Amino acid sequence: MSELPLAAVDRIIRKAGSGRVSEEAAAALAEVLEEHGIKIARKAAEYSKHARRKTITAADIQLAVKSP
């Protein structure tokens, strides 16, 4: 189960243009977002470690999102 709040994910789906969102749809998107977020965070951690920093910066996150 995802750690993301379903209400927040529901709002994201509604902002995309949907009028109604099932709880299962919100839960499914929350799981996908969490998995993708973890991959990005891991890559950002590699970038900060390579730069000999303990802190992950916004630049690390942006670079991780852009990298394949």
N, CA, C and O of each residue as an XYZ file, in Angstrom:
272
protein
N       0.830     -1.186      0.000
C       0.000      0.000      0.000
C       0.871      1.244      0.000
O       1.935      1.267      0.617
N       0.429      2.243     -0.672
C       1.179      3.478     -0.838
C       1.122      4.350      0.415
O       0.161      4.295      1.183
N       2.154      5.144      0.605
C       2.192      6.087      1.716
C       1.594      7.443      1.339
O       1.390      8.295      2.204
N       1.316      7.640      0.064
C       0.736      8.908     -0.377
C      -0.743      8.965      0.000
O      -1.450      7.966     -0.132
N      -1.217     10.118      0.466
C      -2.625     10.231      0.813
C      -3.514     10.166     -0.432
O      -3.258     10.844     -1.427
N      -4.545      9.352     -0.361
C      -5.429      9.167     -1.512
C      -6.147     10.462     -1.889
O      -6.424     10.689     -3.067
N      -6.450     11.303     -0.917
C      -7.129     12.566     -1.220
C      -6.265     13.451     -2.118
O      -6.773     14.095     -3.036
N      -4.971     13.478     -1.852
C      -4.061     14.283     -2.675
C      -3.970     13.719     -4.093
O      -3.967     14.469     -5.069
N      -3.898     12.404     -4.197
C      -3.826     11.767     -5.515
C      -5.142     11.989     -6.263
O      -5.142     12.212     -7.474
N      -6.246     11.929     -5.549
C      -7.555     12.199     -6.144
C      -7.580     13.611     -6.742
O      -8.080     13.810     -7.850
N      -7.040     14.586     -6.008
C      -6.985     15.971     -6.514
C      -6.125     16.082     -7.767
O      -6.452     16.832     -8.687
N      -5.030     15.336     -7.801
C      -4.165     15.350     -8.981
C      -4.933     14.840    -10.201
O      -4.863     15.430    -11.279
N      -5.659     13.750    -10.022
C      -6.431     13.185    -11.133
C      -7.508     14.175    -11.572
O      -7.727     14.359    -12.769
N      -8.179     14.810    -10.619
C      -9.224     15.785    -10.957
C      -8.652     16.993    -11.692
O      -9.296     17.535    -12.590
N      -7.437     17.420    -11.314
C      -6.791     18.536    -12.016
C      -6.495     18.181    -13.465
O      -6.399     19.060    -14.322
N      -6.350     16.891    -13.730
C      -6.090     16.432    -15.095
C      -7.349     16.451    -15.950
O      -7.294     16.233    -17.160
N      -8.496     16.718    -15.301
C      -9.709     16.881    -16.081
C     -10.813     15.882    -15.812
O     -11.834     15.898    -16.500
N     -10.640     15.027    -14.844
C     -11.678     14.038    -14.557
C     -12.682     14.587    -13.553
O     -12.313     15.312    -12.630
N     -13.935     14.243    -13.735
C     -14.976     14.673    -12.809
C     -15.116     13.740    -11.631
O     -15.309     14.182    -10.499
N     -15.020     12.449    -11.892
C     -15.173     11.457    -10.842
C     -13.971     10.524    -10.851
O     -13.436     10.177    -11.905
N     -13.559     10.125     -9.645
C     -12.388      9.259     -9.509
C     -12.714      8.163     -8.501
O     -13.149      8.442     -7.384
N     -12.502      6.919     -8.905
C     -12.743      5.819     -7.976
C     -11.574      5.727     -6.998
O     -10.460      6.162     -7.290
N     -11.856      5.153     -5.838
C     -10.814      4.979     -4.828
C      -9.717      4.050     -5.358
O      -8.538      4.234     -5.055
N     -10.113      3.059     -6.146
C      -9.133      2.121     -6.715
C      -8.202      2.839     -7.690
O      -7.006      2.550     -7.735
N      -8.749      3.773     -8.470
C      -7.922      4.523     -9.420
C      -6.921      5.393     -8.679
O      -5.754      5.462     -9.067
N      -7.360      6.053     -7.623
C      -6.459      6.893     -6.827
C      -5.371      6.039     -6.185
O      -4.208      6.440     -6.151
N      -5.739      4.872     -5.680
C      -4.762      3.979     -5.059
C      -3.754      3.470     -6.084
O      -2.564      3.368     -5.789
N      -4.227      3.151     -7.283
C      -3.331      2.661     -8.338
C      -2.332      3.741     -8.743
O      -1.141      3.466     -8.891
N      -2.820      4.972     -8.922
C      -1.909      6.062     -9.292
C      -0.937      6.358     -8.156
O       0.233      6.640     -8.413
N      -1.390      6.302     -6.915
C      -0.515      6.554     -5.769
C       0.637      5.551     -5.743
O       1.776      5.916     -5.455
N       0.339      4.294     -6.043
C       1.370      3.274     -6.066
C       2.399      3.541     -7.161
O       3.604      3.424     -6.935
N       1.917      3.899     -8.345
C       2.815      4.189     -9.470
C       3.681      5.411     -9.159
O       4.886      5.407     -9.413
N       3.056      6.457     -8.608
C       3.808      7.670     -8.267
C       4.878      7.386     -7.222
O       5.992      7.904     -7.303
N       4.531      6.562     -6.245
C       5.507      6.231     -5.210
C       6.684      5.450     -5.790
O       7.836      5.734     -5.462
N       6.406      4.478     -6.641
C       7.476      3.694     -7.266
C       8.395      4.591     -8.089
O       9.619      4.481     -8.014
N       7.791      5.478     -8.871
C       8.577      6.390     -9.704
C       9.369      7.362     -8.826
O      10.526      7.667     -9.115
N       8.750      7.838     -7.770
C       9.427      8.753     -6.847
C      10.630      8.118     -6.171
O      11.654      8.771     -5.975
N      10.508      6.853     -5.817
C      11.623      6.145     -5.190
C      12.786      6.013     -6.170
O      13.942      6.194     -5.787
N      12.492      5.700     -7.427
C      13.555      5.599     -8.437
C      14.273      6.934     -8.597
O      15.502      6.975     -8.668
N      13.521      8.013     -8.654
C      14.115      9.350     -8.780
C      14.964      9.673     -7.554
O      16.072     10.194     -7.685
N      14.459      9.370     -6.380
C      15.188      9.662     -5.141
C      16.494      8.872     -5.061
O      17.513      9.395     -4.611
N      16.460      7.621     -5.494
C      17.689      6.812     -5.488
C      18.745      7.403     -6.416
O      19.919      7.499     -6.059
N      18.307      7.797     -7.614
C      19.238      8.377     -8.573
C      19.786      9.703     -8.035
O      20.976      9.983     -8.176
N      18.923     10.520     -7.418
C      19.360     11.789     -6.838
C      20.365     11.545     -5.711
O      21.317     12.308     -5.552
N      20.156     10.494     -4.937
C      21.094     10.151     -3.870
C      22.460      9.780     -4.452
O      23.493     10.128     -3.879
N      22.468      9.081     -5.580
C      23.728      8.755     -6.252
C      24.450     10.024     -6.679
O      25.666     10.132     -6.520
N      23.704     10.991     -7.221
C      24.318     12.244     -7.661
C      24.910     13.022     -6.486
O      26.001     13.582     -6.600
N      24.207     13.059     -5.376
C      24.730     13.791     -4.218
C      25.948     13.076     -3.639
O      26.908     13.720     -3.216
N      25.907     11.739     -3.622
C      27.049     10.981     -3.124
C      28.260     11.194     -4.028
O      29.383     11.328     -3.543
N      28.034     11.226     -5.343
C      29.121     11.458     -6.293
C      29.750     12.845     -6.072
O      30.957     13.023     -6.236
N      28.924     13.806     -5.703
C      29.419     15.163     -5.442
C      29.954     15.292     -4.014
O      30.283     16.393     -3.572
N      30.040     14.181     -3.302
C      30.541     14.133     -1.922
C      29.719     15.005     -0.978
O      30.251     15.699     -0.112
N      28.397     14.944     -1.177
C      27.469     15.650     -0.286
C      26.566     14.634      0.377
O      26.274     13.582     -0.192
N      26.122     14.954      1.589
C      25.156     14.106      2.284
C      23.734     14.564      2.026
O      22.782     13.812      2.234
N      23.595     15.800      1.573
C      22.281     16.389      1.351
C      21.897     16.299     -0.118
O      22.669     16.676     -1.000
N      20.702     15.798     -0.367
C      20.155     15.778     -1.726
C      19.533     17.150     -1.978
O      18.725     17.629     -1.183
N      19.913     17.772     -3.081
C      19.415     19.101     -3.405
C      18.343     19.019     -4.495
O      18.144     17.981     -5.127
N      17.667     20.139     -4.689
C      16.659     20.213     -5.750
C      17.309     19.961     -7.110
O      16.694     19.364     -7.994
N      18.535     20.410     -7.275
C      19.248     20.186     -8.537
C      19.470     18.694     -8.778
O      19.385     18.233     -9.917
N      19.754     17.936     -7.719
C      19.919     16.483     -7.848
C      18.618     15.835     -8.322
O      18.624     14.957     -9.185
N      17.514     16.282     -7.747
C      16.201     15.746     -8.135
C      15.910     16.064     -9.599
O      15.483     15.197    -10.361
N      16.145     17.313     -9.981
C      15.882     17.725    -11.376
C      16.758     16.955    -12.339
O      16.294     16.547    -13.404
N      18.013     16.748    -11.987
C      18.922     15.982    -12.840
C      18.465     14.519    -12.930
O      18.529     13.913    -14.000
N      18.012     13.962    -11.824
C      17.535     12.579    -11.821
C      16.281     12.423    -12.689
O      16.114     11.400    -13.353
N      15.424     13.402    -12.689
C      14.211     13.343    -13.507
C      14.566     13.385    -14.988
O      13.933     12.708    -15.799
N      15.565     14.169    -15.341
C      15.952     14.321    -16.747
C      16.755     13.137    -17.272
O      16.761     12.882    -18.476
N      17.432     12.412    -16.388
C      18.276     11.319    -16.852
C      17.438     10.095    -17.202
O      16.367      9.889    -16.630
N      17.921      9.283    -18.139
C      17.167      8.098    -18.566
C      17.108      7.005    -17.531
O      16.504      5.959    -17.770
